[in-house]
Amino acid sequence: MCDEPVVLALSEPTQKSLAQIKEIFGETPVVLTRDTSWFAWDEDPQIVVSSVVRQAGYQLQGIPHTYFDRDYEWYAGLVNDDGSLSPIAP
């Protein structure tokens, strides 16, 4: 996806705003999100990236004393003219 316009959806966009973004870019942007409920999809999206990230709490001196794992699942779609999304298969 090099040289492709990308929309990183960290908050819920409207279909209208996605359609406007596509119009402004003059190309079809790719939307990346972790929340599929924010969008109207033409079909059910599949997970394109799934990972577990370990994060630790530590002080400047010493080794980490606590850690926790977070599961991340990312979905991707192409913006249609009406602002809905067509999923990108993994």
VMD Tcl script that builds the backbone (N, CA, C; Angstrom):
set m [mol new atoms 270]
animate dup $m
set s [atomselect $m all]
$s set {name element resname resid chain x y z} {
  {N N MET 1 A 0.812 -1.181 0.000}
  {CA C MET 1 A 0.000 0.000 0.000}
  {C C MET 1 A 0.861 1.253 0.000}
  {N N CYS 2 A 2.006 1.188 -0.574}
  {CA C CYS 2 A 2.852 2.376 -0.662}
  {C C CYS 2 A 2.198 3.398 -1.579}
  {N N ASP 3 A 2.387 4.642 -1.266}
  {CA C ASP 3 A 1.867 5.745 -2.070}
  {C C ASP 3 A 0.352 5.736 -2.197}
  {N N GLU 4 A -0.350 5.150 -1.239}
  {CA C GLU 4 A -1.808 5.157 -1.211}
  {C C GLU 4 A -2.268 6.059 -0.075}
  {N N PRO 5 A -3.319 6.848 -0.306}
  {CA C PRO 5 A -3.843 7.645 0.799}
  {C C PRO 5 A -4.475 6.725 1.853}
  {N N VAL 6 A -4.193 6.989 3.121}
  {CA C VAL 6 A -4.678 6.151 4.213}
  {C C VAL 6 A -5.399 7.020 5.236}
  {N N VAL 7 A -6.537 6.522 5.711}
  {CA C VAL 7 A -7.278 7.172 6.792}
  {C C VAL 7 A -7.167 6.263 8.003}
  {N N LEU 8 A -6.530 6.711 9.059}
  {CA C LEU 8 A -6.429 5.957 10.298}
  {C C LEU 8 A -7.586 6.389 11.177}
  {N N ALA 9 A -8.572 5.499 11.346}
  {CA C ALA 9 A -9.793 5.851 12.074}
  {C C ALA 9 A -9.645 5.504 13.551}
  {N N LEU 10 A -9.271 6.501 14.337}
  {CA C LEU 10 A -9.166 6.326 15.789}
  {C C LEU 10 A -10.417 6.822 16.492}
  {N N SER 11 A -11.281 7.509 15.749}
  {CA C SER 11 A -12.596 7.904 16.246}
  {C C SER 11 A -13.571 7.705 15.085}
  {N N GLU 12 A -14.853 7.706 15.415}
  {CA C GLU 12 A -15.870 7.339 14.427}
  {C C GLU 12 A -16.114 8.437 13.389}
  {N N PRO 13 A -15.749 8.189 12.119}
  {CA C PRO 13 A -16.039 9.163 11.065}
  {C C PRO 13 A -17.453 8.920 10.517}
  {N N THR 14 A -18.009 9.917 9.856}
  {CA C THR 14 A -19.315 9.732 9.212}
  {C C THR 14 A -19.095 9.246 7.778}
  {N N GLN 15 A -20.137 8.645 7.202}
  {CA C GLN 15 A -20.037 8.236 5.802}
  {C C GLN 15 A -19.796 9.458 4.922}
  {N N LYS 16 A -20.448 10.571 5.269}
  {CA C LYS 16 A -20.295 11.801 4.484}
  {C C LYS 16 A -18.850 12.273 4.510}
  {N N SER 17 A -18.210 12.236 5.691}
  {CA C SER 17 A -16.819 12.708 5.771}
  {C C SER 17 A -15.893 11.787 4.982}
  {N N LEU 18 A -16.147 10.484 4.982}
  {CA C LEU 18 A -15.316 9.565 4.195}
  {C C LEU 18 A -15.489 9.825 2.696}
  {N N ALA 19 A -16.725 10.084 2.268}
  {CA C ALA 19 A -16.966 10.402 0.856}
  {C C ALA 19 A -16.247 11.697 0.472}
  {N N GLN 20 A -16.251 12.681 1.374}
  {CA C GLN 20 A -15.550 13.943 1.111}
  {C C GLN 20 A -14.041 13.740 1.043}
  {N N ILE 21 A -13.513 12.903 1.922}
  {CA C ILE 21 A -12.070 12.606 1.894}
  {C C ILE 21 A -11.692 11.993 0.552}
  {N N LYS 22 A -12.505 11.046 0.086}
  {CA C LYS 22 A -12.229 10.418 -1.211}
  {C C LYS 22 A -12.244 11.451 -2.328}
  {N N GLU 23 A -13.214 12.343 -2.278}
  {CA C GLU 23 A -13.315 13.377 -3.303}
  {C C GLU 23 A -12.104 14.315 -3.264}
  {N N ILE 24 A -11.682 14.720 -2.069}
  {CA C ILE 24 A -10.538 15.627 -1.920}
  {C C ILE 24 A -9.247 14.958 -2.386}
  {N N PHE 25 A -9.036 13.682 -1.994}
  {CA C PHE 25 A -7.822 12.969 -2.417}
  {C C PHE 25 A -7.802 12.739 -3.922}
  {N N GLY 26 A -8.996 12.576 -4.520}
  {CA C GLY 26 A -9.050 12.248 -5.940}
  {C C GLY 26 A -8.670 10.793 -6.192}
  {N N GLU 27 A -8.553 10.027 -5.139}
  {CA C GLU 27 A -8.222 8.605 -5.191}
  {C C GLU 27 A -9.043 7.894 -4.131}
  {N N THR 28 A -9.014 6.576 -4.164}
  {CA C THR 28 A -9.730 5.797 -3.160}
  {C C THR 28 A -8.816 5.540 -1.973}
  {N N PRO 29 A -9.114 6.164 -0.815}
  {CA C PRO 29 A -8.259 5.923 0.351}
  {C C PRO 29 A -8.548 4.583 1.006}
  {N N VAL 30 A -7.554 4.093 1.709}
  {CA C VAL 30 A -7.677 2.893 2.521}
  {C C VAL 30 A -7.973 3.342 3.948}
  {N N VAL 31 A -8.965 2.737 4.590}
  {CA C VAL 31 A -9.297 3.039 5.980}
  {C C VAL 31 A -8.790 1.897 6.857}
  {N N LEU 32 A -8.053 2.230 7.917}
  {CA C LEU 32 A -7.596 1.256 8.899}
  {C C LEU 32 A -8.318 1.529 10.209}
  {N N THR 33 A -8.875 0.480 10.810}
  {CA C THR 33 A -9.623 0.655 12.050}
  {C C THR 33 A -9.591 -0.608 12.889}
  {N N ARG 34 A -9.843 -0.439 14.177}
  {CA C ARG 34 A -10.010 -1.586 15.070}
  {C C ARG 34 A -11.475 -1.784 15.422}
  {N N ASP 35 A -12.343 -0.833 15.043}
  {CA C ASP 35 A -13.762 -0.923 15.384}
  {C C ASP 35 A -14.609 -0.962 14.111}
  {N N THR 36 A -15.102 -2.141 13.756}
  {CA C THR 36 A -15.878 -2.296 12.519}
  {C C THR 36 A -17.278 -1.694 12.623}
  {N N SER 37 A -17.758 -1.467 13.833}
  {CA C SER 37 A -19.123 -0.963 14.004}
  {C C SER 37 A -19.263 0.505 13.579}
  {N N TRP 38 A -18.166 1.198 13.375}
  {CA C TRP 38 A -18.209 2.600 12.975}
  {C C TRP 38 A -18.580 2.800 11.510}
  {N N PHE 39 A -18.566 1.734 10.725}
  {CA C PHE 39 A -18.672 1.858 9.274}
  {C C PHE 39 A -19.800 1.018 8.704}
  {N N ALA 40 A -20.296 1.454 7.535}
  {CA C ALA 40 A -21.215 0.644 6.733}
  {C C ALA 40 A -20.326 -0.132 5.755}
  {N N TRP 41 A -20.332 -1.451 5.852}
  {CA C TRP 41 A -19.502 -2.314 4.997}
  {C C TRP 41 A -20.400 -2.982 3.955}
  {N N ASP 42 A -19.871 -3.204 2.717}
  {CA C ASP 42 A -20.665 -3.944 1.736}
  {C C ASP 42 A -20.726 -5.425 2.077}
  {N N GLU 43 A -19.751 -5.915 2.826}
  {CA C GLU 43 A -19.753 -7.293 3.326}
  {C C GLU 43 A -18.921 -7.326 4.606}
  {N N ASP 44 A -19.033 -8.414 5.339}
  {CA C ASP 44 A -18.319 -8.488 6.620}
  {C C ASP 44 A -16.808 -8.436 6.410}
  {N N PRO 45 A -16.129 -7.534 7.126}
  {CA C PRO 45 A -14.669 -7.444 6.979}
  {C C PRO 45 A -13.963 -8.568 7.733}
  {N N GLN 46 A -12.774 -8.888 7.265}
  {CA C GLN 46 A -11.922 -9.872 7.928}
  {C C GLN 46 A -10.758 -9.140 8.589}
  {N N ILE 47 A -10.209 -9.753 9.601}
  {CA C ILE 47 A -9.025 -9.190 10.259}
  {C C ILE 47 A -7.859 -9.229 9.276}
  {N N VAL 48 A -7.182 -8.089 9.094}
  {CA C VAL 48 A -6.016 -8.074 8.201}
  {C C VAL 48 A -4.709 -8.152 8.980}
  {N N VAL 49 A -4.726 -7.693 10.227}
  {CA C VAL 49 A -3.547 -7.799 11.093}
  {C C VAL 49 A -4.025 -8.110 12.507}
  {N N SER 50 A -3.427 -9.117 13.108}
  {CA C SER 50 A -3.730 -9.481 14.487}
  {C C SER 50 A -2.402 -9.619 15.217}
  {N N SER 51 A -2.309 -9.018 16.398}
  {CA C SER 51 A -1.044 -9.110 17.126}
  {C C SER 51 A -1.270 -8.956 18.618}
  {N N VAL 52 A -0.300 -9.404 19.376}
  {CA C VAL 52 A -0.288 -9.220 20.816}
  {C C VAL 52 A 0.926 -8.351 21.136}
  {N N VAL 53 A 0.680 -7.265 21.862}
  {CA C VAL 53 A 1.754 -6.346 22.222}
  {C C VAL 53 A 1.930 -6.397 23.731}
  {N N ARG 54 A 3.141 -6.649 24.170}
  {CA C ARG 54 A 3.446 -6.657 25.609}
  {C C ARG 54 A 3.946 -5.276 25.999}
  {N N GLN 55 A 3.301 -4.705 27.006}
  {CA C GLN 55 A 3.702 -3.400 27.514}
  {C C GLN 55 A 4.101 -3.564 28.971}
  {N N ALA 56 A 5.078 -2.792 29.382}
  {CA C ALA 56 A 5.585 -2.917 30.749}
  {C C ALA 56 A 5.618 -1.562 31.435}
  {N N GLY 57 A 5.391 -1.603 32.745}
  {CA C GLY 57 A 5.567 -0.420 33.566}
  {C C GLY 57 A 6.907 -0.532 34.277}
  {N N TYR 58 A 7.700 0.506 34.214}
  {CA C TYR 58 A 9.025 0.432 34.832}
  {C C TYR 58 A 9.473 1.797 35.303}
  {N N GLN 59 A 10.501 1.786 36.106}
  {CA C GLN 59 A 11.137 3.015 36.553}
  {C C GLN 59 A 12.420 3.198 35.766}
  {N N LEU 60 A 12.994 4.368 35.847}
  {CA C LEU 60 A 14.238 4.604 35.116}
  {C C LEU 60 A 15.352 3.681 35.597}
  {N N GLN 61 A 15.261 3.249 36.839}
  {CA C GLN 61 A 16.254 2.323 37.365}
  {C C GLN 61 A 15.558 0.987 37.596}
  {N N GLY 62 A 16.190 -0.059 37.234}
  {CA C GLY 62 A 15.637 -1.376 37.521}
  {C C GLY 62 A 14.899 -1.991 36.351}
  {N N ILE 63 A 14.449 -3.190 36.578}
  {CA C ILE 63 A 13.749 -3.948 35.545}
  {C C ILE 63 A 12.239 -3.689 35.650}
  {N N PRO 64 A 11.502 -3.977 34.585}
  {CA C PRO 64 A 10.047 -3.790 34.648}
  {C C PRO 64 A 9.445 -4.597 35.798}
  {N N HIS 65 A 8.513 -3.984 36.507}
  {CA C HIS 65 A 7.904 -4.684 37.632}
  {C C HIS 65 A 6.491 -5.168 37.312}
  {N N THR 66 A 5.876 -4.617 36.296}
  {CA C THR 66 A 4.572 -5.103 35.858}
  {C C THR 66 A 4.540 -5.101 34.335}
  {N N TYR 67 A 3.740 -5.988 33.793}
  {CA C TYR 67 A 3.526 -5.959 32.355}
  {C C TYR 67 A 2.130 -6.483 32.059}
  {N N PHE 68 A 1.650 -6.149 30.892}
  {CA C PHE 68 A 0.362 -6.661 30.442}
  {C C PHE 68 A 0.404 -6.814 28.930}
  {N N ASP 69 A -0.380 -7.745 28.440}
  {CA C ASP 69 A -0.469 -7.994 27.007}
  {C C ASP 69 A -1.771 -7.405 26.479}
  {N N ARG 70 A -1.701 -6.819 25.301}
  {CA C ARG 70 A -2.887 -6.294 24.632}
  {C C ARG 70 A -3.017 -6.960 23.275}
  {N N ASP 71 A -4.214 -7.424 22.990}
  {CA C ASP 71 A -4.509 -8.004 21.686}
  {C C ASP 71 A -5.032 -6.907 20.766}
  {N N TYR 72 A -4.505 -6.848 19.567}
  {CA C TYR 72 A -4.941 -5.871 18.584}
  {C C TYR 72 A -5.408 -6.596 17.331}
  {N N GLU 73 A -6.564 -6.180 16.814}
  {CA C GLU 73 A -7.068 -6.688 15.547}
  {C C GLU 73 A -7.419 -5.486 14.681}
  {N N TRP 74 A -6.829 -5.426 13.507}
  {CA C TRP 74 A -7.047 -4.315 12.589}
  {C C TRP 74 A -7.804 -4.792 11.360}
  {N N TYR 75 A -8.678 -3.925 10.876}
  {CA C TYR 75 A -9.474 -4.181 9.678}
  {C C TYR 75 A -9.162 -3.082 8.668}
  {N N ALA 76 A -9.332 -3.387 7.380}
  {CA C ALA 76 A -9.045 -2.403 6.340}
  {C C ALA 76 A -10.144 -2.436 5.285}
  {N N GLY 77 A -10.428 -1.260 4.727}
  {CA C GLY 77 A -11.422 -1.173 3.670}
  {C C GLY 77 A -11.136 -0.022 2.741}
  {N N LEU 78 A -11.686 -0.122 1.543}
  {CA C LEU 78 A -11.586 0.945 0.548}
  {C C LEU 78 A -12.869 1.763 0.590}
  {N N VAL 79 A -12.732 3.075 0.526}
  {CA C VAL 79 A -13.894 3.962 0.602}
  {C C VAL 79 A -14.623 3.981 -0.743}
  {N N ASN 80 A -15.924 3.708 -0.694}
  {CA C ASN 80 A -16.781 3.802 -1.880}
  {C C ASN 80 A -17.266 5.241 -2.046}
  {N N ASP 81 A -17.862 5.569 -3.183}
  {CA C ASP 81 A -18.314 6.936 -3.457}
  {C C ASP 81 A -19.292 7.454 -2.402}
  {N N ASP 82 A -20.104 6.553 -1.826}
  {CA C ASP 82 A -21.100 6.980 -0.829}
  {C C ASP 82 A -20.543 6.994 0.598}
  {N N GLY 83 A -19.257 6.688 0.768}
  {CA C GLY 83 A -18.638 6.699 2.090}
  {C C GLY 83 A -18.700 5.363 2.819}
  {N N SER 84 A -19.335 4.371 2.217}
  {CA C SER 84 A -19.308 3.022 2.803}
  {C C SER 84 A -17.952 2.396 2.480}
  {N N LEU 85 A -17.675 1.226 3.048}
  {CA C LEU 85 A -16.388 0.576 2.825}
  {C C LEU 85 A -16.531 -0.787 2.176}
  {N N SER 86 A -15.589 -1.102 1.310}
  {CA C SER 86 A -15.431 -2.454 0.756}
  {C C SER 86 A -14.223 -3.057 1.447}
  {N N PRO 87 A -14.404 -4.173 2.165}
  {CA C PRO 87 A -13.286 -4.737 2.920}
  {C C PRO 87 A -12.140 -5.193 2.033}
  {N N ILE 88 A -10.946 -5.087 2.579}
  {CA C ILE 88 A -9.742 -5.624 1.936}
  {C C ILE 88 A -9.466 -6.960 2.603}
  {N N ALA 89 A -9.382 -8.004 1.806}
  {CA C ALA 89 A -9.107 -9.335 2.357}
  {C C ALA 89 A -7.624 -9.459 2.679}
  {N N PRO 90 A -7.329 -10.215 3.734}
  {CA C PRO 90 A -5.909 -10.380 4.109}
  {C C PRO 90 A -5.123 -11.151 3.056}
}
mol reanalyze $m
mol bondsrecalc $m
mol representation Tube
mol addrep $m
